[in-house]
Every structure is written in structure tokens, then in C-alpha cells.
Amino acid sequence: MKINYLADENIPLLVIKELKKEGLKIEYLPEKLLGMKDKELINYAREKEFILLTFDKDFGQLVFKEKVKSQGIILLRFPPISPTKIKSIIKEILTDKGFDPNGKFVVVHETHMRIVALP
């Protein structure tokens, strides 16, 4: 099963372009949707069956406290030092054959990740 990802606007566009060149199915938030509220973004991603990829920790609050439904969220929790570093970490995770973020909240650190089922 091919998983589709949607990158939040806080992921550098250069990173998305490089990952797409390497064959990953990852889309950047369409320009007309830039600046949309987090709840609207979760709903958009769920409707389009995208796993949301973001640096914004507010999404945890939305799915766990406010019970907003989501297809899945990958929260990047490492310093965005450079596009090269961001791309490297994202690529390592998304190309792992056993990785399935559907229905999960995945918190990614530089050296490890934590996976929790969504409510």
C-alpha cells in the first residue's frame, strides 16, 4: 500500500522537492491553502487520505485533547538546522518498509521516534 504524505508549510519546499525526486509520494500544502488553521489542515489531510508531516506540536493537542480525527500525523521534534538534515531524517523514516503511520501519531526525534495510536 502506497502512503501519501502532506507536508505542512513549516517543512521547507526544497526538502519536499528533493524527496519527490527520490520517489516519495509527498505533497506540499497547496498555495491556496497556506495559512489555514490547524484544525482545517487536519480535516483537509484526512479527507484526502494524507498523513500530515509537520514541525507544529499543536497538532498533538488537537488530536488528543480536542479529539479531532486524523488519518495520521508525523511530528518532527528536532532542530530544523538545515534542509539536508531534515530531508535525511524524513527520508530514513518514510522509506522504512515496516513503517505504517496510518491511524498513528508519530513523534520523530533525531535518534528515535515514539508511536502512539490515535484515539
C-alpha positions in Angstrom: 0.0 0.0 0.0 1.4 3.4 -1.0 1.1 6.0 1.7 0.5 9.6 0.7 2.0 12.4 2.8 1.1 16.1 3.1 3.8 18.5 4.2 2.8 21.4 6.4 4.0 24.8 5.3 6.7 24.7 8.0 8.6 22.0 6.1 11.0 23.7 3.6 9.8 23.4 0.0 13.3 22.4 -1.1 13.0 19.3 1.2 9.7 18.3 -0.4 11.1 18.7 -3.9 14.2 16.6 -3.1 12.0 13.8 -1.5 9.7 13.8 -4.5 12.7 13.4 -6.9 13.6 10.3 -4.9 10.2 8.8 -5.5 8.4 9.6 -2.2 4.7 10.5 -2.6 4.7 13.7 -0.6 2.8 16.8 -1.4 3.3 20.4 -0.3 0.3 22.3 1.1 -1.3 23.9 -2.0 -0.6 27.7 -2.2 -4.3 28.5 -1.9 -4.4 26.7 1.5 -1.3 28.3 3.0 -2.1 29.9 6.3 -5.1 27.7 7.0 -5.9 26.9 10.7 -4.5 23.7 12.1 -7.9 22.1 12.6 -8.8 22.8 8.9 -5.5 21.3 7.8 -6.1 18.1 9.7 -9.6 17.8 8.2 -8.2 18.5 4.7 -5.5 15.9 5.1 -8.0 13.3 6.4 -10.4 13.9 3.6 -7.6 13.4 1.0 -6.2 10.4 3.0 -2.9 12.1 3.6 -0.6 11.5 6.6 0.3 15.0 7.8 4.0 15.8 8.2 4.8 18.8 10.5 7.0 20.6 13.0 3.9 22.1 14.7 3.3 20.4 18.1 -0.2 22.0 18.3 -1.5 19.0 16.3 -1.0 16.7 19.4 -3.3 19.0 21.4 -5.9 18.8 18.6 -6.0 15.0 18.2 -5.6 14.0 21.9 -7.3 16.8 23.8 -9.9 18.0 21.3 -10.4 14.6 19.7 -10.1 15.9 16.1 -9.9 12.9 13.8 -6.8 12.4 11.7 -5.5 9.9 9.1 -2.1 10.1 10.9 0.4 12.7 11.9 4.2 12.7 11.9 5.5 15.4 14.3 9.1 16.3 13.7 10.7 17.2 17.1 14.3 18.0 16.2 16.0 21.3 15.4 15.5 22.2 11.8 19.1 23.0 11.4 19.3 22.6 7.6 17.2 21.3 4.7 19.7 18.5 4.2 19.3 17.2 7.8 15.5 17.5 7.6 15.4 15.6 4.3 17.8 12.9 5.7 15.7 12.2 8.7 12.3 12.3 6.9 13.7 10.0 4.1 15.0 7.5 6.6 11.7 7.1 8.3 9.4 7.2 5.2 11.4 4.7 3.3 11.4 2.1 6.1 9.3 -0.8 4.6 7.8 -1.6 8.0 6.7 1.9 8.8 2.9 2.5 8.7 1.8 5.8 10.2 -1.9 5.3 9.4 -4.0 5.9 12.5 -0.9 6.9 14.5 0.7 9.9 16.0 4.4 9.6 15.4 6.9 11.8 17.2 10.3 11.9 15.5 13.5 12.9 17.3 17.0 12.9 15.8 17.8 9.5 17.3 14.5 7.8 17.9 10.7 8.0 17.5 7.7 7.4 19.6 4.5 6.0 18.0 1.1 6.3 19.7 -2.3 5.1 18.3 -4.7 7.9 17.6 -7.9 7.9 19.6 
